[in-house]
Amino acid sequence: MRLMEFGEDLRGNAAFSRCDSRIKGASEQMRKIGLGSIIFTGALLAVSPFARAQRPGIEVPLVTPGPGWKTCPRCENPAHVEDDRQKANVDTHKFDAHDLSGVFGDNGIELDLKTVPPFTPYGQKLFDATKSDVGLENAKDPMNICDPLGYPRAFAYNYGYEFVQTPDRVFQFFEFTHTWRTIYTDGRKLPEDPPNQRYLGYSVGHWEGDTFVVEATGFDPRSWVSEDRRDRVHGFPHSDEMKVEERYKRLDYGKMQATLTVIDPKVYTKPWVTVGVATLRPNAEIGEYFCVPSESISFDNRSTNPSAGAKDNIQLRQ
């Protein structure tokens, strides 16, 4: 696990509900010791030859709801993922380039920090306003209070996604927050002046050869494009004029290339382009991963607020 993912997973365990009891364990762990110690220890374990040799493998049984059911994309360890891909012959399996079906990825494709454009003066002002006023993590991150991630953040941080194609639209499901977006393929154009901004925007799609092209606009500016993972105390903002273009191409049965371009001249001086490849999870199904405000509030009252010297904001009924 990369260090960035290790830290993000801890935050996710603290604020979001899972079908198992890992959230309680993570909360108690964070209550007992500081996050900095956790991350430092995780970094040491990640580079330890002994730790690498002891990583769970195929001998660890998968946990499923029952016969005929599958586990979630991020519930498999790397050994199970590799075993499933070999059994499905993903490298040689025949495929239809216009078939986007399948569960892909397990932790999203984060936006490329090496290609972040410079800000406009207005964009810099918005970026500065996102700076956290506490340490450890960004207290101003909208996801901390269960606000929708918005787009393209829902794609960059999703714990697995799945396309479902119908004759006049394509649905893209995300495990994180268990939500979906609708991409219309019936020939309609994007609205020039949408009456309301949406967290997931308005999306239309079409095929260009073997590439599925999605254009989207009308985004709610309260969301972030992404957290700034370079220092974890800022977020990348956007305006209500942001447009997003995505290009999906199935390279083979087991890999899908995604090219995502953020276009927002009010905030960024040029388009922000990210290219990544998501891998098929042939033995996984999209699970349920909701943001639960009561759990987030409870964790803050038990752990975050006391460590910061703050009082409980909300008293939950027992």
C-alpha positions in Angstrom: 0.0 0.0 0.0 1.3 3.4 -0.9 1.8 5.8 2.0 -0.9 8.1 0.5 -3.4 5.3 0.4 -2.5 4.3 3.9 -3.4 7.7 5.3 -6.5 8.0 3.2 -7.7 4.6 4.3 -7.5 5.5 7.9 -9.5 8.6 7.3 -12.1 6.6 5.4 -12.3 4.1 8.3 -13.0 6.9 10.7 -15.8 8.6 8.8 -17.5 6.0 6.6 -19.5 2.8 7.2 -18.4 -0.6 6.0 -20.1 -4.0 6.2 -17.5 -5.2 8.7 -16.1 -3.9 11.9 -12.9 -2.3 10.6 -14.2 1.2 11.2 -14.4 0.6 15.0 -10.8 -0.8 15.1 -9.5 2.2 13.1 -11.3 4.7 15.3 -9.9 3.1 18.5 -6.4 2.9 17.0 -6.5 6.6 16.2 -7.8 7.4 19.7 -4.9 5.7 21.3 -2.1 7.0 19.2 -1.4 9.9 16.9 -2.0 9.7 13.2 1.6 10.8 12.6 2.8 7.7 14.5 0.5 5.5 12.5 1.7 6.8 9.1 5.4 6.6 10.2 4.9 3.0 11.4 3.1 2.2 8.2 5.9 3.6 6.1 8.4 1.4 8.0 6.3 -1.7 7.5 5.9 -0.9 3.8 9.6 -1.0 3.2 10.4 -3.9 5.6 11.5 -7.1 3.8 9.9 -9.1 6.7 6.6 -7.2 6.3 6.7 -7.9 2.6 7.2 -11.6 3.2 4.3 -11.6 5.7 1.7 -9.9 3.6 -1.5 -11.8 3.4 -1.8 -14.1 0.3 -4.2 -16.5 -1.3 -4.4 -18.5 1.9 -6.6 -15.8 3.4 -10.3 -16.7 2.5 -12.4 -14.1 0.8 -15.4 -12.8 2.8 -18.6 -12.8 0.8 -22.3 -12.5 1.8 -22.9 -16.1 0.8 -22.8 -18.6 -2.1 -23.0 -16.9 -5.5 -22.0 -13.5 -4.1 -18.7 -11.8 -4.7 -16.5 -9.6 -2.5 -16.0 -5.9 -3.1 -13.1 -4.6 -5.3 -10.9 -3.4 -2.5 -11.7 -6.3 -0.2 -9.3 -8.6 -2.1 -5.6 -8.6 -1.3 -3.1 -8.5 -4.2 -2.7 -12.2 -4.3 -6.4 -12.8 -4.8 -6.6 -10.1 -7.5 -3.8 -11.7 -9.4 -5.3 -15.2 -9.0 -8.7 -14.0 -10.2 -7.1 -12.3 -13.2 -5.2 -15.5 -14.2 -8.3 -17.6 -13.8 -10.2 -15.2 -16.1 -7.4 -15.1 -18.6 -7.7 -11.4 -18.8 -4.5 -10.9 -20.9 -5.7 -13.2 -23.7 -9.5 -13.1 -23.3 -11.4 -11.9 -26.3 -13.2 -8.6 -25.9 -15.4 -6.1 -27.7 -13.8 -2.7 -27.7 -17.3 -1.1 -27.4 -18.2 -3.2 -24.3 -17.3 -1.2 -21.2 -18.8 -3.6 -18.7 -17.0 -5.0 -15.7 -15.8 -3.8 -12.3 -12.6 -1.9 -12.6 -10.0 -0.6 -10.1 -10.1 -0.6 -6.4 -8.9 2.9 -5.4 -9.6 5.2 -8.3 -7.1 7.0 -10.6 -5.9 10.1 -8.7 -5.4 13.2 -10.7 -1.9 13.6 -11.9 0.0 16.1 -9.6 2.8 16.4 -12.1 0.6 18.0 -14.6 -1.3 20.5 -12.3 -1.4 23.8 -14.2 -0.6 27.2 -12.6 -3.6 29.0 -11.1 -5.1 32.2 -12.3 -5.2 35.0 -9.7 -8.8 34.0 -9.0 -7.9 30.3 -8.8 -5.0 31.1 -6.4 -7.5 32.9 -4.1 -9.8 29.9 -4.1 -6.9 27.5 -3.5 -5.6 29.6 -0.5 -9.1 29.6 1.0 -9.0 25.8 1.2 -6.0 25.7 3.5 -6.7 23.7 6.7 -6.6 25.5 10.0 -5.6 22.4 11.9 -2.9 19.8 11.4 -2.9 16.1 10.4 -5.6 16.5 7.7 -7.6 19.1 5.9 -10.5 20.1 8.2 -12.1 22.0 5.4 -12.4 19.0 3.1 -16.1 18.7 2.2 -16.0 14.9 2.4 -15.3 15.2 6.2 -18.9 16.3 6.7 -20.3 13.8 4.2 -20.8 16.3 1.4 -20.9 14.6 -2.0 -17.5 14.2 -3.6 -18.6 15.7 -6.9 -16.9 15.1 -10.2 -14.2 14.3 -11.2 -13.3 13.5 -7.6 -15.7 10.7 -7.5 -13.7 9.0 -10.3 -10.3 9.8 -8.8 -11.3 8.4 -5.3 -13.9 5.7 -5.8 -12.9 2.2 -4.4 -14.0 0.7 -7.7 -16.3 1.6 -10.6 -18.6 -0.1 -13.1 -20.1 0.9 -16.4 -23.6 -0.4 -17.3 -24.6 0.3 -20.9 -28.2 0.7 -22.2 -29.4 1.8 -25.7 -29.7 5.5 -24.8 -27.5 6.1 -21.8 -24.5 4.7 -19.8 -24.5 4.5 -16.1 -21.2 4.7 -14.1 -21.5 3.3 -10.6 -19.0 4.1 -7.9 -18.6 2.0 -4.7 -17.5 5.1 -2.7 -20.8 6.7 -1.4 -22.6 4.0 -3.5 -23.6 6.5 -6.1 -23.8 6.7 -9.9 -23.8 9.2 -12.8 -25.9 9.1 -15.9 -24.1 9.7 -19.3 -26.7 10.2 -22.0 -25.9 8.8 -25.4 -29.2 9.6 -27.2 -27.7 12.5 -29.2 -28.6 15.4 -26.9 -26.2 18.3 -26.4 -24.8 19.6 -23.1 -27.0 22.4 -21.7 -25.5 25.8 -22.4 -26.9 27.4 -19.3 -28.1 24.7 -16.9 -30.7 25.9 -14.3 -28.9 24.2 -11.5 -25.4 23.1 -10.8 -25.0 19.5 -9.9 -22.3 17.7 -7.9 -21.9 15.2 -10.8 -22.7 17.7 -13.5 -24.5 17.0 -16.8 -22.9 14.4 -19.0 -23.2 13.2 -22.6 -21.2 10.6 -24.4 -20.4 9.2 -27.9 -18.0 6.9 -29.6 -15.0 8.0 -31.6 -13.7 4.7 -33.1 -13.0 2.5 -30.1 -12.9 5.3 -27.6 -15.9 6.3 -25.5 -15.8 10.1 -25.1 -17.7 11.8 -22.3 -18.3 15.6 -22.0 -19.6 17.1 -18.8 -20.5 20.5 -17.5 -22.7 22.3 -14.9 -20.7 21.3 -11.8 -21.5 22.6 -8.3 -18.5 24.7 -7.2 -18.8 23.6 -3.6 -17.0 20.4 -4.4 -13.2 20.0 -4.9 -11.6 18.6 -8.0 -9.3 16.7 -5.7 -7.5 16.9 -2.4 -3.9 18.3 -2.8 -2.0 15.2 -1.8 1.3 17.0 -1.8 0.7 18.6 1.6 -2.8 17.4 2.5 -3.8 20.8 3.8 -5.2 22.2 0.6 -7.9 21.2 -1.9 -8.0 21.9 -5.7 -11.0 24.1 -6.3 -13.1 24.7 -9.4 -15.6 27.2 -10.6 -19.1 26.8 -12.0 -17.7 27.1 -15.5 -15.6 23.9 -15.2 -15.9 21.4 -18.0 -14.6 17.8 -17.9 -13.7 15.6 -20.9 -13.1 11.9 -20.4 -11.9 9.3 -23.0 -12.2 5.6 -22.1 -10.5 3.0 -24.2 -10.4 -0.7 -23.5 -6.9 -1.7 -24.2 -7.7 -5.4 -23.7 -10.2 -7.4 -21.7 -8.4 -6.7 -18.4 -7.4 -3.0 -18.8 -9.2 0.2 -19.5 -7.3 3.4 -20.2 -8.9 6.6 -18.9 -7.8 10.1 -20.0 -9.5 12.9 -18.0 -9.1 16.6 -18.8 -10.3 19.4 -16.4 -10.9 22.6 -18.3 -11.6 25.6 -16.1 -10.1 28.9 -17.4 -11.4 30.8 -14.4 -9.2 28.7 -12.1 -6.4 27.1 -14.1 -4.3 28.7 -16.8 -4.5 25.6 -19.0 -6.3 22.2 -19.1 -5.3 19.7 -16.5 -4.8 16.2 -18.1 -4.5 12.9 -16.3 -3.9 9.5 -18.0 -4.2 6.3 -16.1 -5.2 2.6 -16.5 -7.8 0.8 -14.4 -7.6 -3.0 -14.1 -10.5 -5.4 -14.2 -11.6 -7.1 -11.0 -13.2 -10.2 -12.5 -14.3 -11.7 -9.2 -15.6 -8.6 -7.5 -18.9 -6.7 -7.2 -19.6 -3.1 -6.3 -20.2 -3.0 -2.6 -21.8 -0.5 -0.2 -19.7 2.3 1.3 -21.8 5.2 2.6 -20.8 8.3 4.3 -22.6 8.2 7.7 -22.8 11.6 9.4 -23.6 10.1 12.8 -20.4 8.0 12.7 -18.4 11.0 11.6 -19.8 13.2 14.4 -19.2 10.4 16.9 -15.6 10.0 15.9 -15.0 13.7 16.1 -16.5 14.0 19.5 -14.5 11.0 20.9 -11.2 11.7 19.2 -10.6 14.7 17.0 -12.3 17.4 19.1 -10.6 16.3 22.4 -7.2 16.2 20.8 -7.7 19.7 19.5 -9.1 21.0 22.8 -12.6 21.6 21.3 -16.0 20.7 22.7 -18.5 18.4 21.1 -20.4 20.1 18.3 -23.3 17.8 18.4 -24.5 15.4 21.2 -25.8 12.2 19.7 -28.7 10.3 21.2 -27.6 7.1 22.8 
